């Protein structure tokens, strides 16, 4: 999880850990990229509205790195419709694996996380 809001990080971490997920987090984009390179996760929840580098810039860097490009990313944003429109028209980066809109519903968040991870690791 890469998010600069400690309240969001605490809430999401507790929710995910309580539902069996291991969580690591960083409070800004630079620290998040370093953490992801050190501990390649199964999934990244990425806040869009962060100080430099912004979530969009972090997302571009993730997609440009051959070692990290396949990690699914769920974008966490308070401006979901506008952001989806923006990111889906960007030709140089693929759209993220999922979106969570702030304020978010715990069940919706768990559903999206479960779907994204299931798509990455399908049960045979």
Short mmCIF file of the C-alpha atoms (twelve columns), coordinates in Angstrom:
data_MODEL
# 
_entry.id   MODEL 
# 
loop_
_atom_site.group_PDB 
_atom_site.id 
_atom_site.type_symbol 
_atom_site.label_atom_id 
_atom_site.label_alt_id 
_atom_site.label_comp_id 
_atom_site.label_asym_id 
_atom_site.label_seq_id 
_atom_site.Cartn_x 
_atom_site.Cartn_y 
_atom_site.Cartn_z 
_atom_site.pdbx_PDB_model_num 
ATOM 1   C CA . UNK A 1   0.000   0.000   0.000   1 
ATOM 2   C CA . UNK A 2   1.314   3.409   -0.973  1 
ATOM 3   C CA . UNK A 3   -0.637  6.220   0.680   1 
ATOM 4   C CA . UNK A 4   0.316   9.408   2.519   1 
ATOM 5   C CA . UNK A 5   -2.746  9.478   4.810   1 
ATOM 6   C CA . UNK A 6   -1.992  7.611   8.079   1 
ATOM 7   C CA . UNK A 7   -5.707  7.174   8.845   1 
ATOM 8   C CA . UNK A 8   -6.310  5.478   5.478   1 
ATOM 9   C CA . UNK A 9   -3.217  3.303   5.905   1 
ATOM 10  C CA . UNK A 10  -4.306  2.229   9.390   1 
ATOM 11  C CA . UNK A 11  -7.859  1.458   8.317   1 
ATOM 12  C CA . UNK A 12  -6.901  -0.428  5.145   1 
ATOM 13  C CA . UNK A 13  -4.087  -2.311  6.880   1 
ATOM 14  C CA . UNK A 14  -6.373  -3.476  9.681   1 
ATOM 15  C CA . UNK A 15  -9.099  -4.455  7.234   1 
ATOM 16  C CA . UNK A 16  -6.743  -6.404  4.981   1 
ATOM 17  C CA . UNK A 17  -4.796  -8.073  7.821   1 
ATOM 18  C CA . UNK A 18  -8.073  -9.070  9.519   1 
ATOM 19  C CA . UNK A 19  -9.022  -10.774 6.251   1 
ATOM 20  C CA . UNK A 20  -5.815  -12.771 5.909   1 
ATOM 21  C CA . UNK A 21  -3.619  -10.489 3.803   1 
ATOM 22  C CA . UNK A 22  -0.057  -9.483  4.604   1 
ATOM 23  C CA . UNK A 23  0.366   -5.725  4.315   1 
ATOM 24  C CA . UNK A 24  3.363   -3.478  3.961   1 
ATOM 25  C CA . UNK A 25  3.052   0.224   3.313   1 
ATOM 26  C CA . UNK A 26  4.906   3.363   2.420   1 
ATOM 27  C CA . UNK A 27  3.840   6.940   3.095   1 
ATOM 28  C CA . UNK A 28  4.989   8.473   -0.184  1 
ATOM 29  C CA . UNK A 29  5.713   7.501   -3.758  1 
ATOM 30  C CA . UNK A 30  9.515   7.364   -3.496  1 
ATOM 31  C CA . UNK A 31  9.409   5.138   -0.419  1 
ATOM 32  C CA . UNK A 32  6.683   3.066   -2.081  1 
ATOM 33  C CA . UNK A 33  8.789   2.403   -5.174  1 
ATOM 34  C CA . UNK A 34  11.742  1.408   -2.976  1 
ATOM 35  C CA . UNK A 35  9.536   -0.945  -0.938  1 
ATOM 36  C CA . UNK A 36  8.039   -2.546  -4.046  1 
ATOM 37  C CA . UNK A 37  11.509  -3.139  -5.507  1 
ATOM 38  C CA . UNK A 38  12.685  -4.690  -2.233  1 
ATOM 39  C CA . UNK A 39  9.592   -6.813  -1.568  1 
ATOM 40  C CA . UNK A 40  7.786   -7.575  -4.814  1 
ATOM 41  C CA . UNK A 41  4.131   -7.761  -3.705  1 
ATOM 42  C CA . UNK A 42  1.190   -9.613  -5.239  1 
ATOM 43  C CA . UNK A 43  -0.812  -6.374  -5.359  1 
ATOM 44  C CA . UNK A 44  -0.359  -2.637  -4.833  1 
ATOM 45  C CA . UNK A 45  -3.044  -0.285  -3.506  1 
ATOM 46  C CA . UNK A 46  -1.915  3.129   -4.712  1 
ATOM 47  C CA . UNK A 47  -3.273  6.496   -3.640  1 
ATOM 48  C CA . UNK A 48  -3.471  9.013   -6.465  1 
ATOM 49  C CA . UNK A 49  -3.382  12.280  -4.524  1 
ATOM 50  C CA . UNK A 50  0.040   12.282  -2.895  1 
ATOM 51  C CA . UNK A 51  2.849   14.801  -2.837  1 
ATOM 52  C CA . UNK A 52  5.614   14.270  -5.384  1 
ATOM 53  C CA . UNK A 53  5.846   11.871  -6.847  1 
ATOM 54  C CA . UNK A 54  2.116   11.672  -7.340  1 
ATOM 55  C CA . UNK A 55  0.313   8.346   -7.575  1 
ATOM 56  C CA . UNK A 56  0.032   8.755   -11.334 1 
ATOM 57  C CA . UNK A 57  3.796   9.239   -11.639 1 
ATOM 58  C CA . UNK A 58  4.443   6.219   -9.396  1 
ATOM 59  C CA . UNK A 59  2.054   4.180   -11.544 1 
ATOM 60  C CA . UNK A 60  3.927   5.167   -14.709 1 
ATOM 61  C CA . UNK A 61  7.232   4.184   -13.113 1 
ATOM 62  C CA . UNK A 62  5.825   0.821   -12.048 1 
ATOM 63  C CA . UNK A 63  4.573   0.119   -15.576 1 
ATOM 64  C CA . UNK A 64  7.897   1.181   -17.118 1 
ATOM 65  C CA . UNK A 65  9.942   -1.219  -14.976 1 
ATOM 66  C CA . UNK A 66  10.046  -4.718  -16.522 1 
ATOM 67  C CA . UNK A 67  10.433  -6.327  -13.078 1 
ATOM 68  C CA . UNK A 68  7.386   -4.534  -11.643 1 
ATOM 69  C CA . UNK A 69  5.113   -4.023  -14.650 1 
ATOM 70  C CA . UNK A 70  3.079   -7.187  -14.078 1 
ATOM 71  C CA . UNK A 71  2.130   -6.364  -10.475 1 
ATOM 72  C CA . UNK A 72  -1.580  -5.506  -10.374 1 
ATOM 73  C CA . UNK A 73  -2.370  -2.021  -9.089  1 
ATOM 74  C CA . UNK A 74  -5.619  -0.874  -7.516  1 
ATOM 75  C CA . UNK A 75  -5.937  2.892   -7.669  1 
ATOM 76  C CA . UNK A 76  -7.432  4.519   -4.583  1 
ATOM 77  C CA . UNK A 77  -8.995  7.881   -5.424  1 
ATOM 78  C CA . UNK A 78  -11.679 10.315  -4.394  1 
ATOM 79  C CA . UNK A 79  -12.293 11.350  -8.014  1 
ATOM 80  C CA . UNK A 80  -13.058 7.990   -9.567  1 
ATOM 81  C CA . UNK A 81  -15.161 8.840   -12.651 1 
ATOM 82  C CA . UNK A 82  -12.849 11.648  -13.771 1 
ATOM 83  C CA . UNK A 83  -9.714  9.662   -13.029 1 
ATOM 84  C CA . UNK A 84  -10.921 6.555   -14.887 1 
ATOM 85  C CA . UNK A 85  -11.648 8.712   -17.920 1 
ATOM 86  C CA . UNK A 86  -8.212  10.322  -17.673 1 
ATOM 87  C CA . UNK A 87  -6.206  7.115   -17.230 1 
ATOM 88  C CA . UNK A 88  -8.093  5.135   -19.875 1 
ATOM 89  C CA . UNK A 89  -7.153  7.713   -22.498 1 
ATOM 90  C CA . UNK A 90  -3.448  7.541   -21.695 1 
ATOM 91  C CA . UNK A 91  -1.873  5.566   -24.498 1 
ATOM 92  C CA . UNK A 92  1.536   5.015   -22.908 1 
ATOM 93  C CA . UNK A 93  0.288   3.138   -19.824 1 
ATOM 94  C CA . UNK A 94  -2.301  0.395   -19.493 1 
ATOM 95  C CA . UNK A 95  -5.236  0.993   -17.159 1 
ATOM 96  C CA . UNK A 96  -4.893  -0.273  -13.583 1 
ATOM 97  C CA . UNK A 97  -6.306  -3.607  -12.481 1 
ATOM 98  C CA . UNK A 98  -8.962  -1.995  -10.307 1 
ATOM 99  C CA . UNK A 99  -10.228 1.110   -8.587  1 
ATOM 100 C CA . UNK A 100 -11.431 1.934   -5.101  1 
ATOM 101 C CA . UNK A 101 -13.273 5.201   -4.579  1 
ATOM 102 C CA . UNK A 102 -12.871 7.198   -1.365  1 
ATOM 103 C CA . UNK A 103 -14.719 7.051   0.880   1 
ATOM 104 C CA . UNK A 104 -14.730 3.311   0.397   1 
ATOM 105 C CA . UNK A 105 -16.897 0.510   1.610   1 
ATOM 106 C CA . UNK A 106 -15.024 -2.329  3.350   1 
ATOM 107 C CA . UNK A 107 -16.920 -5.052  1.484   1 
ATOM 108 C CA . UNK A 108 -16.308 -3.359  -1.872  1 
ATOM 109 C CA . UNK A 109 -12.607 -3.017  -1.138  1 
ATOM 110 C CA . UNK A 110 -12.299 -6.683  -0.161  1 
ATOM 111 C CA . UNK A 111 -14.252 -7.720  -3.262  1 
ATOM 112 C CA . UNK A 112 -11.990 -5.739  -5.605  1 
ATOM 113 C CA . UNK A 113 -8.810  -6.991  -3.899  1 
ATOM 114 C CA . UNK A 114 -10.074 -10.583 -4.085  1 
ATOM 115 C CA . UNK A 115 -11.023 -10.272 -7.763  1 
ATOM 116 C CA . UNK A 116 -7.705  -8.734  -8.754  1 
ATOM 117 C CA . UNK A 117 -5.700  -11.361 -6.880  1 
ATOM 118 C CA . UNK A 118 -7.851  -14.181 -8.280  1 
ATOM 119 C CA . UNK A 119 -7.214  -12.911 -11.804 1 
ATOM 120 C CA . UNK A 120 -3.470  -12.894 -11.128 1 
ATOM 121 C CA . UNK A 121 -3.411  -16.343 -9.508  1 
ATOM 122 C CA . UNK A 122 -6.318  -18.310 -10.998 1 
ATOM 123 C CA . UNK A 123 -7.279  -21.550 -9.299  1 
ATOM 124 C CA . UNK A 124 -6.881  -24.518 -11.611 1 
# 
